Amino acid sequence: MEQAPTKKTQRHYLYFLFGQQSSMLGSMIVGFVITWWLTVETGSVVILSISTFLMFIPQIVVTPLSGVLADRWNRKTIIAISDSLQAFVTFLLFAFFLIDIQNVWLVLGINTFRAGLFAFQMPAVQSIIPTMIPKERLSRINGMNFLFSGLIFSIGPVIAATLLSFFGVELILLLDIFTYLIAIVPLLLIKIPRIHQITKEGRKKSFFKDFKTGFIVIKMVPGLLAMIIFAMIWNFIFRPWNVLLPYFILNTHEGTAFNLAILMTSFSIGSIIGSLITSIKKDFKHKIKINVIGASLFFVGQIFAILAPKGNFIIMIISLIPGAVIFPITVSTYLAILQSAVPKDKVGRIMSLDHMISMAIAPIGALISGPLANLFGIVNLLLMFAFIGILYPIFIWFFTKIRHLEYNKEKIEEDSEEKELVEIVAIVE
């Protein structure tokens, strides 16, 4: 029998959250250091594009499989193994740097494998939330997640840039292993509820049937597929800015690692403010409108940042903060929809399918960013994608069913389509 979330399970989740966020801090610092090392070592926008592209591939390939496994296997075991392997390969990278083996392609390969491990554990991490947190607190907990993430992304770049001033890359890599040890302790001590006992018959169930069930759930909730496609387009349009930012700071503005860190930190501070709003407010009405408007506002601020005078990072910071504030609000409400609108024993595969679809063309955006920057110029390219980012939400709103998406679970259950969904899922299983 499925166990309802209690105060005890919520408290255990907060312990787990502390450990995971500590591990994220280490990964954030290592990721910043590796990206900056690639930028300085190669001076190539193409290498940055390839690096981001390779990090996306595991998310597309691994996440669908890991989502199904998250609904079948012990989620605690999945997270523990993934975290442990990630710490191990980071130690290997430390060893290579220590003996002066600093090959760009070796670094890219290990970084890609780390991304694969993250993709493998992500559906398990996300799918335990509705099993440990009461439904009415999902939006608040998602906001808390972004609050902690915002804090980490605020201090992470500054810590990384500061460490780069005093230590070599190899020593900074050890920090990721230290934070892993902090994360593994609460994970091993807490109890993560099981959704159901997996029978031998369940183990024989085809992965394709699990995927089919997930797609049926997405299809039968009105507007849900449109919302996921909306996220897919956003992730594609945002990619050039995300990929080229280190090069943009280093070459266009003649900045340093510290300038990049301050810019990222200011964005994270805006995210913290947005996360605080989400954590304090119990729930949001008109969630889709928040997502659509938020997407456009994000790119409006980005245009002013792109056009900032050379070396004027203050204007860039001021321009990006409004979009940073609304970003966690949009994402936390997005996740709350997914977590509450589908059966708990299918959350893992729905989250993985959402991630697979929403990130489907992001690797292409990453891969073409470098060559397009060489062709059009980095400033022109960023402006082109920013203007597209402002306009496409309007098209999505008027020409898809996204504005009809229902968030009230009680209304969905009363709807005849929900009854049809239950019948179809039962047939598939």
NUMI-858773 format. One line per 3 residues: number of its first residue (from 1); their letters; for each residue x, y, z of C-alpha. Coordinates in nm, 2 decimals, padded with zeros to 4 digits. Each point is the difference from the previous one (the first is absolute). Layout:
REM NUMI-858773
NUM	a	X:Y:Z ~ ...
END
This chain:
REM NUMI-858773
1	meq	00.00:00.00:00.00 ~ 00.13:00.34:-00.09 ~ 00.12:00.21:00.29
4	apt	-00.13:00.36:00.03 ~ 00.26:00.27:00.06 ~ 00.03:00.10:00.36
7	kkt	00.19:00.26:00.21 ~ 00.27:-00.27:00.06 ~ 00.05:-00.07:-00.37
10	qrh	00.01:00.38:-00.07 ~ 00.27:00.04:00.27 ~ 00.20:-00.29:-00.16
13	yly	-00.03:00.17:-00.34 ~ 00.14:00.32:00.14 ~ 00.30:-00.20:00.13
16	flf	00.04:-00.15:-00.34 ~ -00.03:00.34:-00.16 ~ 00.28:00.14:00.21
19	gqq	00.23:-00.28:-00.11 ~ -00.09:00.03:-00.37 ~ 00.04:00.37:00.00
22	ssm	00.35:-00.03:00.17 ~ 00.10:-00.24:-00.28 ~ -00.14:00.24:-00.25
25	lgs	00.23:00.27:00.13 ~ 00.30:-00.22:-00.06 ~ -00.12:-00.08:-00.35
28	miv	-00.07:00.36:-00.07 ~ 00.35:00.11:00.09 ~ 00.16:-00.28:-00.20
31	gfv	-00.23:00.07:-00.30 ~ 00.10:00.37:00.01 ~ 00.37:-00.08:00.03
34	itw	-00.01:-00.25:-00.29 ~ -00.20:00.25:-00.23 ~ 00.24:00.28:00.08
37	wlt	00.30:-00.23:-00.06 ~ -00.14:-00.09:-00.34 ~ -00.06:00.36:-00.09
40	vet	00.35:00.12:00.09 ~ 00.18:-00.32:-00.12 ~ -00.16:-00.01:-00.35
43	gsv	-00.15:00.35:-00.06 ~ -00.25:-00.17:-00.22 ~ -00.38:00.05:-00.01
46	vil	-00.02:-00.33:-00.19 ~ 00.16:-00.19:00.28 ~ -00.25:00.16:00.24
49	sis	-00.28:-00.10:-00.23 ~ 00.13:-00.36:-00.02 ~ 00.04:-00.01:00.38
52	tfl	-00.36:00.10:00.06 ~ -00.13:-00.23:-00.28 ~ 00.18:-00.30:00.16
55	mfi	-00.15:00.08:00.34 ~ -00.35:00.00:-00.15 ~ 00.03:-00.33:-00.18
58	pqi	-00.02:-00.21:00.32 ~ -00.31:00.19:00.10 ~ -00.18:-00.09:-00.32
61	vvt	00.12:-00.36:-00.01 ~ 00.02:-00.10:00.37 ~ -00.29:00.19:00.16
64	pls	-00.29:-00.20:-00.17 ~ 00.15:-00.32:00.12 ~ 00.08:00.13:00.35
67	gvl	-00.36:00.13:00.03 ~ -00.14:-00.35:-00.04 ~ 00.26:-00.14:00.23
70	adr	-00.09:00.26:00.26 ~ -00.36:-00.14:00.00 ~ 00.13:-00.36:00.03
73	wnr	00.32:00.00:00.20 ~ 00.09:00.13:00.35 ~ 00.04:00.37:-00.05
76	kti	00.23:00.03:00.29 ~ 00.24:-00.25:-00.15 ~ -00.01:00.18:-00.34
79	iai	00.10:00.33:00.16 ~ 00.27:-00.15:00.22 ~ 00.16:-00.19:-00.29
82	sds	-00.01:00.30:-00.24 ~ 00.15:00.24:00.26 ~ 00.27:-00.25:00.09
85	lqa	00.10:-00.05:-00.36 ~ 00.01:00.37:-00.07 ~ 00.24:00.05:00.29
88	fvt	00.21:-00.28:-00.13 ~ 00.04:00.14:-00.35 ~ 00.07:00.35:00.15
91	fll	00.29:-00.16:00.19 ~ 00.13:-00.16:-00.33 ~ 00.00:00.35:-00.15
94	faf	00.19:00.13:00.30 ~ 00.25:-00.28:-00.05 ~ 00.05:00.09:-00.36
97	fli	00.06:00.37:00.07 ~ 00.23:-00.09:00.28 ~ 00.23:-00.19:-00.23
100	diq	-00.03:00.28:-00.26 ~ -00.23:-00.19:-00.24 ~ -00.22:00.30:-00.11
103	nvw	-00.14:-00.11:-00.33 ~ -00.31:00.20:-00.11 ~ -00.18:-00.31:-00.14
106	lvl	00.07:-00.20:00.32 ~ -00.16:00.28:00.20 ~ -00.29:00.01:-00.23
109	gin	-00.05:-00.38:00.02 ~ 00.01:00.00:00.38 ~ -00.23:00.30:00.02
112	tfr	-00.25:-00.18:-00.23 ~ 00.01:-00.31:00.21 ~ -00.08:00.22:00.31
115	agl	-00.29:00.14:-00.18 ~ -00.12:-00.35:-00.08 ~ 00.00:-00.09:00.37
118	faf	-00.19:00.31:00.08 ~ -00.26:-00.08:-00.26 ~ -00.03:-00.35:00.14
121	qmp	-00.08:00.11:00.35 ~ -00.21:00.31:-00.08 ~ -00.34:-00.17:-00.05
124	avq	00.05:-00.19:00.32 ~ 00.08:00.32:00.19 ~ -00.31:00.18:-00.14
127	sii	-00.24:-00.29:00.03 ~ 00.05:-00.05:00.37 ~ -00.13:00.35:00.08
130	ptm	-00.38:-00.08:-00.03 ~ 00.06:-00.32:00.20 ~ 00.15:00.20:00.29
133	ipk	-00.17:00.34:-00.02 ~ -00.38:00.06:00.03 ~ -00.16:00.12:-00.32
136	erl	-00.10:00.34:00.13 ~ 00.36:00.07:00.08 ~ 00.16:-00.11:-00.33
139	sri	00.02:00.36:-00.15 ~ 00.16:00.12:00.33 ~ 00.25:-00.28:00.01
142	ngm	00.09:00.05:-00.37 ~ 00.05:00.36:00.08 ~ 00.22:-00.10:00.29
145	nfl	00.20:-00.22:-00.23 ~ 00.06:00.31:-00.23 ~ 00.08:00.21:00.31
148	fsg	00.28:-00.23:00.10 ~ 00.11:-00.04:-00.36 ~ 00.01:00.37:-00.03
151	lif	00.22:00.04:00.31 ~ 00.23:-00.26:-00.15 ~ 00.02:00.16:-00.34
154	sig	00.06:00.33:00.18 ~ 00.30:-00.11:00.20 ~ 00.12:-00.28:-00.23
157	pvi	00.15:00.22:-00.28 ~ 00.16:00.24:00.25 ~ 00.15:-00.28:00.19
160	aat	00.13:-00.16:-00.32 ~ 00.15:00.32:-00.13 ~ 00.16:00.07:00.34
163	lls	00.14:-00.35:00.01 ~ 00.14:00.04:-00.35 ~ 00.20:00.30:00.13
166	ffg	00.18:-00.22:00.26 ~ -00.01:-00.36:-00.11 ~ 00.04:-00.21:-00.31
169	vel	-00.29:-00.18:-00.16 ~ 00.10:-00.34:00.14 ~ -00.04:00.11:00.36
172	ill	-00.34:00.17:-00.06 ~ -00.13:-00.33:-00.14 ~ 00.04:-00.16:00.34
175	ldi	-00.27:00.23:00.13 ~ -00.26:-00.20:-00.20 ~ 00.10:-00.32:00.19
178	fty	-00.02:00.18:00.33 ~ -00.36:00.12:-00.06 ~ -00.09:-00.35:-00.12
181	lia	00.09:-00.14:00.34 ~ -00.23:00.26:00.16 ~ -00.28:-00.10:-00.23
184	ivp	00.03:-00.38:00.04 ~ -00.04:00.00:00.38 ~ -00.37:00.13:00.02
187	lll	-00.09:-00.21:-00.30 ~ 00.11:-00.32:00.17 ~ -00.17:00.10:00.33
190	iki	-00.35:00.10:-00.13 ~ -00.28:-00.23:-00.12 ~ -00.14:00.08:-00.34
193	pri	-00.36:-00.15:-00.04 ~ -00.06:-00.27:-00.27 ~ -00.29:00.06:-00.23
196	hqi	-00.09:-00.37:-00.03 ~ 00.15:-00.34:00.02 ~ 00.13:-00.10:-00.34
199	tke	-00.11:-00.35:-00.09 ~ 00.16:-00.25:-00.23 ~ -00.27:00.08:-00.25
202	grk	00.07:00.37:00.03 ~ 00.37:-00.07:-00.06 ~ -00.08:-00.16:-00.33
205	ksf	-00.20:00.30:-00.12 ~ 00.13:00.14:-00.32 ~ 00.19:00.33:00.02
208	fkd	-00.20:00.10:-00.31 ~ -00.32:-00.04:00.18 ~ 00.12:00.22:00.28
211	fkt	00.10:00.27:-00.25 ~ -00.34:-00.05:-00.17 ~ -00.18:00.05:00.33
214	gfi	00.20:00.32:00.06 ~ -00.08:00.14:-00.35 ~ -00.37:-00.08:00.06
217	vik	00.00:00.18:00.33 ~ 00.16:00.31:-00.17 ~ -00.24:-00.01:-00.29
220	mvp	-00.32:-00.04:00.21 ~ 00.07:00.30:00.22 ~ -00.12:00.30:-00.21
223	gll	00.28:00.24:-00.09 ~ 00.27:-00.20:00.18 ~ 00.18:-00.10:-00.32
226	ami	-00.02:00.36:-00.13 ~ 00.16:00.12:00.33 ~ 00.29:-00.25:-00.04
229	ifa	00.06:00.11:-00.36 ~ -00.01:00.36:00.13 ~ 00.29:-00.09:00.24
232	miw	00.18:-00.18:-00.29 ~ 00.00:00.31:-00.21 ~ 00.11:00.22:00.29
235	nfi	00.30:-00.23:00.07 ~ 00.11:00.02:-00.36 ~ -00.02:00.38:-00.02
238	frp	00.18:00.04:00.33 ~ 00.29:-00.22:-00.11 ~ 00.22:00.25:-00.18
241	wnv	00.01:00.23:00.31 ~ 00.07:-00.29:00.23 ~ 00.28:-00.14:-00.22
244	llp	00.17:00.32:-00.11 ~ -00.02:00.20:00.33 ~ 00.36:-00.08:00.11
247	yfi	00.14:00.09:-00.34 ~ -00.22:00.31:-00.01 ~ 00.14:00.12:00.33
250	lnt	00.36:-00.10:-00.07 ~ 00.03:00.14:-00.35 ~ -00.28:00.24:-00.08
253	heg	00.03:00.18:00.34 ~ 00.36:-00.10:00.08 ~ -00.12:-00.13:00.33
256	taf	00.14:-00.25:00.25 ~ -00.12:-00.31:00.18 ~ -00.10:00.23:00.29
259	nla	-00.21:00.21:-00.24 ~ -00.18:-00.31:-00.12 ~ -00.05:-00.12:00.35
262	ilm	-00.15:00.34:00.12 ~ -00.24:-00.01:-00.30 ~ -00.11:-00.35:00.08
265	tsf	-00.03:00.08:00.37 ~ -00.22:00.30:-00.07 ~ -00.23:-00.21:-00.21
268	sig	-00.01:-00.26:00.28 ~ -00.09:00.27:00.25 ~ -00.30:00.09:-00.22
271	sii	-00.09:-00.37:00.00 ~ 00.02:00.00:00.38 ~ -00.25:00.28:00.01
274	gsl	-00.23:-00.18:-00.23 ~ 00.04:-00.32:00.20 ~ -00.08:00.18:00.32
277	its	-00.32:00.13:-00.16 ~ -00.09:-00.36:-00.10 ~ 00.08:-00.14:00.34
280	ikk	-00.20:00.26:00.18 ~ -00.30:-00.01:-00.23 ~ -00.20:-00.32:00.05
283	dfk	-00.12:-00.03:-00.36 ~ -00.03:00.20:-00.32 ~ -00.30:00.05:-00.22
286	hki	00.03:00.03:-00.38 ~ 00.32:-00.20:-00.01 ~ 00.02:-00.02:-00.38
289	kin	-00.03:00.38:-00.03 ~ 00.29:00.02:00.24 ~ 00.21:-00.23:-00.21
292	vig	-00.08:00.17:-00.33 ~ 00.05:00.36:00.12 ~ 00.31:-00.10:00.20
295	asl	00.16:-00.15:-00.31 ~ -00.04:00.32:-00.19 ~ 00.12:00.22:00.28
298	ffv	00.31:-00.20:00.04 ~ 00.11:00.07:-00.35 ~ -00.09:00.37:00.02
301	gqi	00.25:00.04:00.28 ~ 00.25:-00.20:-00.20 ~ 00.00:00.25:-00.29
304	fai	00.10:00.28:00.23 ~ 00.28:-00.21:00.14 ~ 00.13:-00.09:-00.35
307	lap	00.00:00.37:-00.10 ~ 00.18:00.11:00.31 ~ 00.32:00.22:-00.07
310	kgn	00.32:-00.19:00.00 ~ 00.11:-00.09:00.35 ~ -00.32:00.14:00.16
313	fii	-00.10:-00.30:00.21 ~ -00.23:00.21:00.22 ~ -00.24:00.06:-00.28
316	mii	00.01:-00.37:-00.09 ~ -00.08:-00.10:00.36 ~ -00.29:00.25:00.03
319	sli	-00.14:-00.12:-00.33 ~ 00.01:-00.37:00.09 ~ -00.14:00.01:00.36
322	pga	-00.38:00.04:-00.09 ~ 00.01:-00.32:-00.22 ~ 00.20:-00.17:00.28
325	vif	-00.28:00.08:00.25 ~ -00.28:-00.15:-00.21 ~ 00.19:-00.30:-00.12
328	pit	-00.03:-00.22:00.32 ~ -00.37:00.10:00.03 ~ -00.07:-00.13:-00.35
331	vst	00.20:-00.32:00.05 ~ -00.14:-00.08:00.34 ~ -00.36:00.03:-00.12
334	yla	00.09:-00.20:-00.31 ~ 00.13:-00.28:00.22 ~ -00.29:00.02:00.23
337	ilq	-00.23:-00.06:-00.29 ~ 00.19:-00.31:-00.11 ~ 00.02:-00.14:00.35
340	sav	-00.36:00.04:00.09 ~ -00.18:-00.07:-00.32 ~ 00.12:-00.36:-00.05
343	pkd	-00.01:-00.32:00.22 ~ 00.29:-00.02:00.24 ~ 00.12:-00.33:-00.12
346	kvg	00.04:00.15:-00.35 ~ 00.17:00.33:00.10 ~ 00.35:-00.14:-00.08
349	rim	-00.08:-00.08:-00.36 ~ -00.20:00.32:-00.05 ~ 00.29:00.21:00.13
352	sld	00.24:-00.18:-00.22 ~ -00.22:00.04:-00.31 ~ -00.05:00.36:00.09
355	hmi	00.38:00.05:00.02 ~ 00.06:-00.20:-00.32 ~ -00.25:00.20:-00.20
358	sma	00.08:00.34:00.15 ~ 00.37:-00.05:-00.05 ~ -00.03:-00.18:-00.34
361	iap	00.14:00.28:-00.22 ~ 00.21:00.18:00.26 ~ 00.31:-00.20:-00.11
364	iga	-00.05:00.12:-00.35 ~ -00.02:00.36:00.13 ~ 00.32:-00.06:00.19
367	lis	00.19:-00.16:-00.29 ~ -00.09:00.28:-00.25 ~ 00.07:00.29:00.24
370	gpl	00.37:00.00:-00.06 ~ 00.00:-00.02:-00.38 ~ -00.29:00.26:-00.02
373	anl	00.20:00.23:00.23 ~ 00.29:-00.02:-00.24 ~ -00.24:00.07:-00.29
376	fgi	-00.21:00.28:00.13 ~ 00.20:00.13:00.29 ~ -00.07:-00.08:00.36
379	vnl	-00.20:00.32:00.08 ~ -00.22:-00.03:-00.32 ~ -00.07:-00.37:00.07
382	llm	-00.10:00.07:00.36 ~ -00.23:00.28:-00.10 ~ -00.17:-00.21:-00.27
385	faf	-00.08:-00.28:00.24 ~ -00.12:00.25:00.27 ~ -00.25:00.16:-00.23
388	igi	-00.13:-00.34:-00.10 ~ -00.03:-00.08:00.37 ~ -00.22:00.30:00.05
391	lyp	-00.24:-00.08:-00.28 ~ -00.04:-00.38:00.00 ~ -00.21:-00.02:00.33
394	ifi	-00.26:00.22:-00.17 ~ -00.03:-00.25:-00.28 ~ -00.01:-00.30:00.24
397	wff	-00.28:00.17:00.20 ~ -00.23:00.06:-00.29 ~ 00.07:-00.30:-00.22
400	tki	00.01:-00.29:00.25 ~ -00.21:-00.14:00.28 ~ 00.24:00.12:00.27
403	rhl	-00.24:00.27:00.13 ~ -00.26:-00.27:00.06 ~ 00.23:-00.21:00.23
406	eyn	-00.18:-00.07:00.33 ~ 00.19:-00.01:00.33 ~ -00.27:-00.08:00.24
409	kek	00.02:-00.38:00.06 ~ -00.35:-00.02:00.12 ~ -00.13:00.15:-00.33
412	iee	00.22:-00.24:-00.20 ~ -00.15:-00.30:00.19 ~ -00.35:00.13:-00.07
415	dse	00.08:00.03:-00.37 ~ -00.11:-00.28:-00.23 ~ 00.35:-00.01:-00.16
418	eke	00.15:-00.09:00.34 ~ -00.23:-00.30:00.01 ~ 00.11:-00.10:-00.35
421	lve	00.37:00.04:00.11 ~ -00.05:-00.24:00.29 ~ -00.16:-00.26:-00.23
424	iva	00.27:00.03:-00.26 ~ 00.29:-00.02:00.25 ~ -00.17:-00.31:00.15
427	ive	-00.01:-00.16:-00.34 ~ 00.36:00.08:-00.07 ~ 00.11:-00.15:00.33
END
